[in-house]
Amino acid sequence: MAKTAAARYSQLMRLREPFLSRARSAAKLTIPTLLPPEGHSGDASLPTPFQGIGARGVNNLASKLLLALFPPNAPIFRLLIDDFTIEELTKQEGMKALVEEALGKVERAVMTQIEGAAIRVTAFEALKQLIISGNVLLYLPPEGGMRAFRLDRFVVKRDPMGNVLEHITKETVAPDTLPPAFVSKLGPNARQKYNNALSADKTMDLYTHVKLVNGQWRIYQEVEGVKVPGTEGSYPKGKSAWIPLRFTKIDGEDYGRGYVEEYYGDLKSLEVLTKAIVEGSAAAAKILILVKPNGTTSKKTIAEAPNGAVRSGDASDVTFLQLDKYADFRIAKETMSEISQRLAMAFLLNSAIQRSGERVTAEEIRYMAGELEDALGGVYSILSQEFQLPLVSRIMFSLERTGKLPTLPSGVVKPAITTGLEALGRGHDQMKLDSLLQRLAPLGPEVIAEYLNVSDYIKRAATAIGIEATGLVRSDQEVQQARQQKQMQAMASQFVPEMAGAVRDQLKPEAQG
């Protein structure tokens, strides 16, 4: 059994190796800088893929996921509490509106923290790591913000149900950043290594070990087999500052699989074909003049003749070298186009949803875009449970500890994610409402107004597109009051001329008298 975090990290590295190898192969065909080869340093260059659809697809898909999971100026969650619990806590009926108003203040405080901490910047990086490697580890430090650890910098262990049991990160730190109390605990060999690193301005390996023990997360940091003083601590279960993410869930595996891995064959084929066409085109574009060795025209005459010059010679002595590979290039180009179309569909690129034709309607494009978005339903489901929910719980816990939020009753108020998969469901509701109204249109507005509850339709439509209807849509009572007021104004406008006419008629006899 490993006694140090470094030894445990080495044990778990062997289980991570096949996943890391596949992830690096996927990064090589998309964005190599996101997961470079082992031993790569910042001053070394990485080979660029011949095709760019892999990088474009990863960036496009990550952007769509980011906007779906963290839409701008919109809450990503709601705090839910049932009516029976409200009555039990307040000992009064009809308190739901006041309780929801108070919970709304808590929601806005959490969203303000998310916006102010620039979570989206790191979230975009994490989503690209998930698409390529299928794994990323997020860390929410107490001072705010968020860090992302790529797959070659952490190991993780899960139970058969997929729940995280422990994870260890490995990073490099400068020796002078370690506390003085730590140096005094080092043995002779470790202290010599520390002094050498300090004098040579090198870095040392820092391991952060987080493990679930008796329902709590225990954490400590270690350098050279010695725990760093002041780094030991614990988190309640479900409130950890560390969030291990995976793109897909595979039963019995500690790591997820990347999205790129599912389309690796197409990307590899496109890379080979693109390279062949690019290199073949460069060879075909080369101009090479051949002169007969026994002809009357000399090589020197051809080589030194300027453009438009007149020289004596035989045209049959001079030929241009040409590659008769047009048919081969054409087959490769057609195959490339088919593969590119498949990849564009897989990565939700806009070019995949517009067919070639003169009359392509906007409704057709919207329908195809919706079909592609629905394909991400499974991705939304796992990210909402393993990313958004732990993120909201951790931020609420941090705000409660600092006194910026009141401590909510445990197990009574629960956050529910309202973006991603939930947003897809609301989008389908909106399509069904619009379809219903279109089907009823031939009946006429009078029949629709007689049989359709317009107030309920408007509220459902507002909910479907994610707009808070309270305060925006009038209630039935407000509509009734507005109608009565309008009727009174109409009666008053009709009554005033009649009164004026009656008074005028009464004054006429007096005037005549």
C-alpha positions as CSV (number, residue, x, y, z in Angstrom):
1,M,0.0,0.0,0.0
2,A,1.3,3.4,-1.0
3,K,2.3,5.5,2.0
4,T,2.9,8.8,0.2
5,A,0.9,10.8,-2.3
6,A,3.7,10.5,-4.8
7,A,3.7,6.7,-4.6
8,R,-0.1,6.5,-4.9
9,Y,0.1,8.8,-7.9
10,S,2.6,6.4,-9.5
11,Q,0.3,3.5,-8.9
12,L,-2.7,5.2,-10.5
13,M,-0.7,6.5,-13.4
14,R,-0.6,3.0,-14.9
15,L,-4.4,2.9,-15.0
16,R,-4.5,6.3,-16.7
17,E,-1.9,5.6,-19.4
18,P,-4.3,4.1,-22.1
19,F,-6.7,7.0,-21.7
20,L,-3.9,9.5,-21.8
21,S,-2.4,7.9,-24.9
22,R,-5.7,8.1,-26.8
23,A,-6.3,11.6,-25.7
24,R,-2.9,12.7,-27.0
25,S,-3.6,11.1,-30.3
26,A,-6.9,13.0,-30.5
27,A,-5.2,16.3,-29.6
28,K,-2.7,15.7,-32.4
29,L,-5.5,15.8,-35.0
30,T,-7.3,18.8,-33.4
31,I,-5.5,21.2,-31.1
32,P,-2.1,19.8,-30.1
33,T,-1.4,22.5,-27.5
34,L,-4.3,21.4,-25.3
35,L,-2.6,18.1,-24.5
36,P,1.0,18.1,-25.8
37,P,3.3,15.0,-25.8
38,E,5.1,13.9,-22.7
39,G,8.2,16.0,-22.0
40,H,7.0,19.0,-24.1
41,S,8.1,22.4,-22.9
42,G,6.8,25.8,-23.8
43,D,9.8,26.7,-25.9
44,A,9.3,23.7,-28.3
45,S,7.0,23.8,-31.3
46,L,4.3,21.4,-32.0
47,P,3.3,20.0,-35.5
48,T,0.2,21.6,-37.0
49,P,-2.4,19.3,-38.6
50,F,-2.9,19.6,-42.3
51,Q,-6.6,19.9,-41.9
52,G,-8.3,22.5,-39.7
53,I,-11.8,21.1,-39.3
54,G,-10.8,19.3,-36.1
55,A,-9.7,22.5,-34.4
56,R,-12.7,24.4,-35.7
57,G,-15.1,21.7,-34.6
58,V,-13.7,21.5,-31.1
59,N,-13.9,25.3,-30.7
60,N,-17.3,25.4,-32.1
61,L,-18.7,22.6,-30.0
62,A,-17.1,24.0,-26.8
63,S,-18.6,27.4,-27.6
64,K,-22.1,25.9,-28.0
65,L,-21.8,23.9,-24.8
66,L,-20.6,27.0,-22.9
67,L,-23.5,29.1,-24.1
68,A,-26.0,26.3,-23.3
69,L,-24.5,25.6,-19.8
70,F,-23.8,29.3,-18.9
71,P,-26.1,31.5,-20.9
72,P,-25.2,35.3,-20.5
73,N,-27.5,37.3,-18.2
74,A,-29.5,34.3,-17.2
75,P,-29.5,32.1,-14.1
76,I,-28.2,28.5,-14.5
77,F,-30.2,27.2,-11.5
78,R,-33.2,27.7,-9.2
79,L,-33.6,26.9,-5.5
80,L,-36.6,24.6,-5.0
81,I,-38.7,24.1,-1.9
82,D,-42.2,22.4,-1.9
83,D,-45.4,23.9,-0.5
84,F,-45.7,21.5,2.4
85,T,-42.2,22.4,3.7
86,I,-43.0,26.1,3.4
87,E,-46.1,25.8,5.5
88,E,-44.2,23.6,8.1
89,L,-41.4,26.1,8.4
90,T,-43.5,29.3,8.4
91,K,-46.5,27.9,10.2
92,Q,-48.6,30.0,7.8
93,E,-50.4,29.4,4.5
94,G,-49.8,31.5,1.3
95,M,-46.2,32.2,2.1
96,K,-44.8,30.6,-1.1
97,A,-44.4,34.0,-2.9
98,L,-42.4,35.5,0.0
99,V,-40.2,32.4,0.3
100,E,-39.5,32.3,-3.4
101,E,-38.7,36.0,-3.4
102,A,-36.1,35.4,-0.6
103,L,-34.7,32.4,-2.5
104,G,-34.5,34.6,-5.6
105,K,-32.1,36.9,-3.7
106,V,-29.9,34.0,-2.9
107,E,-29.9,32.8,-6.5
108,R,-28.9,36.3,-7.7
109,A,-26.1,36.5,-5.1
110,V,-24.7,33.1,-6.4
111,M,-24.9,34.2,-10.1
112,T,-23.2,37.5,-9.2
113,Q,-20.3,35.5,-7.7
114,I,-20.2,33.3,-10.9
115,E,-20.1,36.3,-13.1
116,G,-17.5,38.2,-11.0
117,A,-15.2,35.2,-10.7
118,A,-14.8,34.8,-14.5
119,I,-15.9,31.2,-14.4
120,R,-16.7,31.1,-18.1
121,V,-13.1,31.7,-19.1
122,T,-11.8,28.5,-17.4
123,A,-15.1,26.7,-18.2
124,F,-14.4,27.1,-21.9
125,E,-10.9,25.7,-21.5
126,A,-12.3,22.8,-19.5
127,L,-14.9,22.0,-22.1
128,K,-12.3,21.8,-24.8
129,Q,-10.3,19.4,-22.6
130,L,-13.4,17.3,-22.2
131,I,-14.1,17.2,-25.9
132,I,-10.6,16.1,-26.7
133,S,-9.5,14.0,-23.7
134,G,-12.8,13.3,-22.0
135,N,-11.4,14.3,-18.6
136,V,-10.5,17.5,-16.7
137,L,-10.2,18.4,-13.0
138,L,-11.5,21.8,-11.8
139,Y,-10.4,23.6,-8.7
140,L,-12.2,26.5,-7.0
141,P,-9.7,28.3,-4.7
142,P,-11.0,30.2,-1.7
143,E,-9.9,33.6,-3.1
144,G,-12.2,33.1,-6.2
145,G,-11.8,32.0,-9.8
146,M,-11.3,28.5,-11.1
147,R,-8.4,26.4,-12.4
148,A,-8.4,23.5,-14.8
149,F,-6.0,20.5,-14.6
150,R,-5.6,18.5,-17.8
151,L,-5.4,14.7,-17.9
152,D,-1.6,14.4,-17.7
153,R,-1.6,16.4,-14.4
154,F,-4.0,14.3,-12.2
155,V,-5.2,10.8,-11.5
156,V,-8.6,9.7,-10.2
157,K,-10.2,6.6,-8.7
158,R,-13.9,5.9,-8.8
159,D,-16.2,3.2,-7.4
160,P,-18.2,0.9,-9.7
161,M,-21.1,3.4,-9.7
162,G,-18.8,6.2,-11.0
163,N,-18.6,8.1,-7.7
164,V,-15.2,9.7,-7.0
165,L,-13.2,8.1,-4.2
166,E,-9.9,10.0,-4.5
167,H,-7.8,12.1,-6.8
168,I,-4.3,13.4,-6.8
169,T,-2.8,16.3,-8.8
170,K,0.8,16.8,-9.6
171,E,2.2,20.3,-10.3
172,T,5.5,22.1,-10.1
173,V,6.2,24.9,-7.7
174,A,9.2,27.1,-6.9
175,P,11.1,26.0,-3.8
176,D,11.0,29.5,-2.2
177,T,7.2,29.4,-2.2
178,L,7.2,26.5,0.4
179,P,6.8,27.5,4.1
180,P,9.9,27.6,6.3
181,A,8.4,25.0,8.6
182,F,8.3,22.5,5.8
183,V,12.1,22.8,5.1
184,S,12.9,21.8,8.7
185,K,11.0,18.5,8.3
186,L,13.0,17.4,5.3
187,G,15.6,14.6,5.6
188,P,19.2,15.0,4.5
189,N,18.7,13.8,0.9
190,A,15.4,15.8,0.4
191,R,17.0,18.9,2.0
192,Q,20.0,18.6,-0.4
193,K,17.6,18.3,-3.3
194,Y,15.7,21.3,-2.0
195,N,18.8,23.4,-1.7
196,N,20.0,22.4,-5.2
197,A,16.6,23.4,-6.7
198,L,16.6,26.6,-4.8
199,S,20.1,27.6,-5.9
200,A,19.4,26.6,-9.5
201,D,16.0,28.3,-9.6
202,K,14.3,25.0,-10.5
203,T,10.9,23.6,-9.5
204,M,9.8,20.8,-7.2
205,D,6.9,18.4,-7.6
206,L,3.8,19.2,-5.4
207,Y,1.2,16.6,-4.9
208,T,-2.3,17.4,-3.7
209,H,-4.2,14.3,-2.4
210,V,-8.0,14.5,-1.9
211,K,-9.7,11.3,-0.6
212,L,-13.2,10.5,0.7
213,V,-12.9,9.2,4.3
214,N,-16.0,8.6,6.5
215,G,-18.2,10.8,4.3
216,Q,-15.8,13.7,4.3
217,W,-13.2,14.9,1.8
218,R,-9.7,14.9,3.4
219,I,-7.0,16.9,1.7
220,Y,-3.3,17.5,2.2
221,Q,-0.3,18.5,0.1
222,E,3.1,16.8,-0.1
223,V,6.6,17.6,-1.4
224,E,9.4,15.0,-1.4
225,G,7.2,12.6,0.7
226,V,6.7,15.2,3.5
227,K,3.3,16.9,4.1
228,V,3.4,20.6,3.7
229,P,2.4,22.3,7.0
230,G,-0.9,24.2,6.9
231,T,-2.3,22.3,3.9
232,E,-4.3,19.6,5.7
233,G,-8.1,20.1,5.8
234,S,-11.5,18.7,4.9
235,Y,-14.6,19.4,2.9
236,P,-18.2,18.2,3.5
237,K,-19.3,15.7,1.0
238,G,-20.9,17.5,-2.0
239,K,-19.1,20.7,-1.1
240,S,-15.6,20.0,-2.3
241,A,-13.5,22.6,-4.1
242,W,-12.3,19.9,-6.5
243,I,-14.6,18.8,-9.3
244,P,-13.4,15.9,-11.5
245,L,-15.3,15.9,-14.8
246,R,-15.7,13.4,-17.6
247,F,-17.4,13.8,-21.0
248,T,-19.0,10.3,-21.1
249,K,-19.7,7.8,-18.4
250,I,-18.5,4.2,-18.9
251,D,-19.4,1.7,-16.2
252,G,-16.4,0.3,-14.4
253,E,-13.9,2.9,-15.8
254,D,-12.3,5.6,-13.7
255,Y,-11.9,8.0,-16.7
256,G,-14.3,9.2,-19.4
257,R,-13.9,9.1,-23.2
258,G,-13.5,12.2,-25.3
259,Y,-15.9,13.2,-28.1
260,V,-13.1,13.3,-30.6
261,E,-12.3,9.7,-29.9
262,E,-15.7,8.7,-31.3
263,Y,-14.8,10.3,-34.7
264,Y,-11.1,9.6,-34.6
265,G,-11.3,7.4,-37.8
266,D,-12.8,10.2,-39.9
267,L,-10.3,12.8,-38.5
268,K,-7.3,10.4,-39.2
269,S,-8.6,9.7,-42.8
270,L,-9.1,13.4,-43.5
271,E,-5.6,14.2,-42.2
272,V,-4.0,11.6,-44.5
273,L,-6.0,12.7,-47.6
274,T,-5.4,16.4,-46.9
275,K,-1.7,15.8,-46.5
276,A,-1.6,13.8,-49.8
277,I,-3.4,16.4,-51.8
278,V,-1.4,19.3,-50.4
279,E,1.9,17.6,-51.1
280,G,0.7,16.3,-54.4
281,S,-0.5,19.8,-55.4
282,A,2.8,21.3,-54.5
283,A,4.6,18.7,-56.6
284,A,2.2,19.3,-59.5
285,A,2.7,23.1,-59.3
286,K,6.4,22.7,-59.8
287,I,7.5,23.9,-63.2
288,L,10.2,21.7,-64.7
289,I,11.5,22.2,-68.3
290,L,13.1,19.2,-70.1
291,V,15.4,19.7,-73.1
292,K,16.5,16.9,-75.4
293,P,20.2,16.1,-74.8
294,N,20.9,15.6,-78.5
295,G,18.6,18.4,-79.7
296,T,19.6,21.6,-81.5
297,T,18.3,23.8,-78.6
298,S,20.7,24.2,-75.7
299,K,19.7,24.3,-72.0
300,K,21.6,27.5,-71.6
301,T,19.6,29.3,-74.2
302,I,16.3,28.3,-72.5
303,A,17.6,29.1,-69.0
304,E,19.0,32.5,-69.8
305,A,16.2,33.7,-72.1
306,P,14.1,36.5,-70.6
307,N,10.3,36.6,-71.0
308,G,9.3,37.4,-74.6
309,A,12.8,36.9,-76.0
310,V,13.4,35.6,-79.5
311,R,15.8,32.6,-79.7
312,S,16.6,30.1,-82.4
313,G,15.8,26.5,-81.7
314,D,13.4,23.6,-82.3
315,A,10.2,23.5,-80.2
316,S,10.2,19.7,-80.2
317,D,13.4,19.8,-78.2
318,V,11.6,21.4,-75.2
319,T,8.8,19.9,-73.1
320,F,7.2,20.6,-69.7
321,L,7.0,17.8,-67.1
322,Q,3.4,17.3,-66.1
323,L,1.8,14.9,-63.6
324,D,-1.2,13.0,-65.0
325,K,-2.8,12.6,-61.5
326,Y,-6.0,14.6,-62.0
327,A,-8.2,11.5,-61.7
328,D,-6.5,10.4,-58.5
329,F,-6.7,13.8,-57.0
330,R,-10.4,14.0,-57.9
331,I,-11.2,10.8,-56.0
332,A,-9.3,12.0,-53.0
333,K,-11.1,15.4,-53.1
334,E,-14.5,13.8,-53.3
335,T,-13.7,11.5,-50.3
336,M,-12.4,14.5,-48.4
337,S,-15.7,16.3,-49.0
338,E,-17.8,13.4,-47.7
339,I,-15.6,13.0,-44.6
340,S,-15.7,16.8,-44.0
341,Q,-19.5,16.8,-44.2
342,R,-19.8,14.0,-41.6
343,L,-17.4,15.8,-39.3
344,A,-19.3,19.1,-39.7
345,M,-22.5,17.3,-38.6
346,A,-20.7,15.7,-35.6
347,F,-19.3,19.0,-34.4
348,L,-22.5,21.0,-35.1
349,L,-20.8,23.3,-37.7
350,N,-23.3,25.6,-39.5
351,S,-22.0,24.4,-42.8
352,A,-23.5,21.0,-42.1
353,I,-27.1,22.2,-41.7
354,Q,-27.5,24.2,-45.0
355,R,-28.0,22.1,-48.1
356,S,-26.8,23.3,-51.4
357,G,-29.7,24.9,-53.3
358,E,-31.1,28.3,-54.4
359,R,-34.1,28.2,-52.0
360,V,-33.1,27.2,-48.5
361,T,-35.7,28.5,-46.0
362,A,-34.8,29.9,-42.6
363,E,-37.3,27.4,-41.1
364,E,-35.4,24.5,-42.6
365,I,-32.1,25.8,-41.1
366,R,-33.7,26.3,-37.7
367,Y,-35.2,22.7,-37.8
368,M,-31.8,21.2,-38.7
369,A,-30.0,23.2,-36.0
370,G,-32.5,22.0,-33.5
371,E,-31.9,18.4,-34.6
372,L,-28.2,18.8,-34.1
373,E,-28.7,20.5,-30.6
374,D,-30.9,17.5,-29.5
375,A,-27.9,15.2,-30.1
376,L,-26.2,16.9,-27.2
377,G,-28.9,15.8,-24.7
378,G,-26.7,13.1,-23.2
379,V,-23.8,15.5,-22.8
380,Y,-26.0,18.0,-21.1
381,S,-27.3,15.5,-18.6
382,I,-23.9,14.4,-17.3
383,L,-22.5,17.9,-17.2
384,S,-25.4,19.2,-15.3
385,Q,-25.0,16.6,-12.6
386,E,-21.2,16.5,-12.4
387,F,-20.3,20.1,-13.3
388,Q,-23.1,22.6,-12.8
389,L,-24.6,21.1,-9.6
390,P,-21.3,20.7,-7.7
391,L,-20.2,24.2,-8.9
392,V,-23.4,25.8,-7.5
393,S,-23.2,23.8,-4.3
394,R,-19.5,24.8,-3.7
395,I,-20.1,28.5,-4.4
396,M,-23.1,28.5,-2.0
397,F,-21.1,26.8,0.6
398,S,-18.2,29.3,0.2
399,L,-20.6,32.3,0.5
400,E,-22.3,30.8,3.6
401,R,-18.9,30.4,5.3
402,T,-17.9,34.0,4.6
403,G,-21.3,35.3,5.8
404,K,-22.4,36.6,2.4
405,L,-25.3,34.2,2.3
406,P,-27.6,33.0,5.1
407,T,-27.2,29.3,6.0
408,L,-30.0,27.5,4.3
409,P,-31.7,24.5,6.0
410,S,-29.9,21.3,5.1
411,G,-32.0,19.0,2.9
412,V,-34.9,21.4,2.6
413,V,-33.7,23.8,-0.2
414,K,-32.2,22.1,-3.2
415,P,-30.7,23.7,-6.3
416,A,-32.1,22.5,-9.7
417,I,-30.2,23.2,-12.9
418,T,-32.3,25.2,-15.5
419,T,-29.9,25.2,-18.5
420,G,-28.6,22.6,-20.8
421,L,-31.0,19.6,-20.9
422,E,-33.7,21.6,-19.2
423,A,-33.4,24.3,-21.8
424,L,-33.8,21.7,-24.5
425,G,-37.0,20.6,-22.9
426,R,-38.4,24.1,-22.8
427,G,-37.4,24.6,-26.4
428,H,-39.5,21.6,-27.4
429,D,-42.4,23.0,-25.4
430,Q,-42.2,26.2,-27.3
431,M,-42.3,24.3,-30.7
432,K,-45.4,22.4,-29.5
433,L,-47.1,25.6,-28.5
434,D,-46.4,27.3,-31.8
435,S,-47.5,24.2,-33.7
436,L,-50.8,24.2,-31.8
437,L,-51.5,27.8,-32.6
438,Q,-50.7,27.2,-36.3
439,R,-53.1,24.2,-36.4
440,L,-55.9,26.4,-34.8
441,A,-55.3,29.3,-37.1
442,P,-57.8,28.1,-39.8
443,L,-60.6,28.2,-37.2
444,G,-60.3,32.0,-36.9
445,P,-59.4,34.3,-34.0
446,E,-62.9,34.3,-32.5
447,V,-63.0,30.6,-32.1
448,I,-59.5,30.6,-30.7
449,A,-60.3,33.3,-28.2
450,E,-63.4,31.4,-27.1
451,Y,-61.8,28.0,-26.5
452,L,-58.1,28.9,-25.8
453,N,-57.0,30.2,-22.4
454,V,-54.9,33.1,-23.7
455,S,-53.5,34.0,-20.3
456,D,-52.2,30.5,-19.7
457,Y,-50.8,30.3,-23.2
458,I,-48.8,33.5,-22.8
459,K,-47.4,32.3,-19.4
460,R,-46.4,28.9,-20.9
461,A,-44.8,30.6,-23.9
462,A,-42.8,32.9,-21.6
463,T,-41.6,29.9,-19.5
464,A,-40.6,28.0,-22.6
465,I,-38.3,30.7,-23.8
466,G,-36.9,31.3,-20.3
467,I,-38.6,34.6,-19.4
468,E,-39.9,35.4,-15.9
469,A,-43.6,36.1,-16.5
470,T,-44.3,37.6,-13.1
471,G,-44.6,41.4,-13.4
472,L,-44.5,41.2,-17.2
473,V,-47.7,39.3,-18.0
474,R,-50.9,40.7,-16.4
475,S,-52.9,38.4,-14.2
476,D,-56.6,37.7,-14.8
477,Q,-57.5,40.2,-12.1
478,E,-55.4,42.9,-13.6
479,V,-56.8,42.2,-17.1
480,Q,-60.4,42.5,-15.7
481,Q,-59.6,45.7,-13.9
482,A,-58.1,47.1,-17.2
483,R,-61.2,46.1,-19.1
484,Q,-63.5,47.8,-16.5
485,Q,-61.4,50.9,-16.6
486,K,-61.6,51.0,-20.4
487,Q,-65.3,50.5,-20.3
488,M,-65.7,53.3,-17.8
489,Q,-63.6,55.6,-20.0
490,A,-65.7,54.7,-23.0
491,M,-68.9,55.4,-21.1
492,A,-67.5,58.7,-19.9
493,S,-66.5,59.7,-23.3
494,Q,-70.0,58.9,-24.6
495,F,-71.7,60.5,-21.6
496,V,-70.0,63.8,-21.8
497,P,-71.2,64.8,-25.3
498,E,-74.7,63.7,-24.4
499,M,-74.7,65.8,-21.2
500,A,-73.3,68.7,-23.2
501,G,-76.1,68.4,-25.7
502,A,-78.8,68.2,-23.0
503,V,-77.5,71.3,-21.3
504,R,-77.3,73.1,-24.7
505,D,-80.9,72.2,-25.4
506,Q,-82.0,73.5,-22.0
507,L,-80.2,76.8,-22.5
508,K,-81.8,77.4,-26.0
509,P,-85.3,78.3,-24.7
510,E,-83.9,80.6,-22.1
511,A,-81.8,82.3,-24.7
512,Q,-84.9,82.7,-27.0
513,G,-87.0,84.1,-24.1
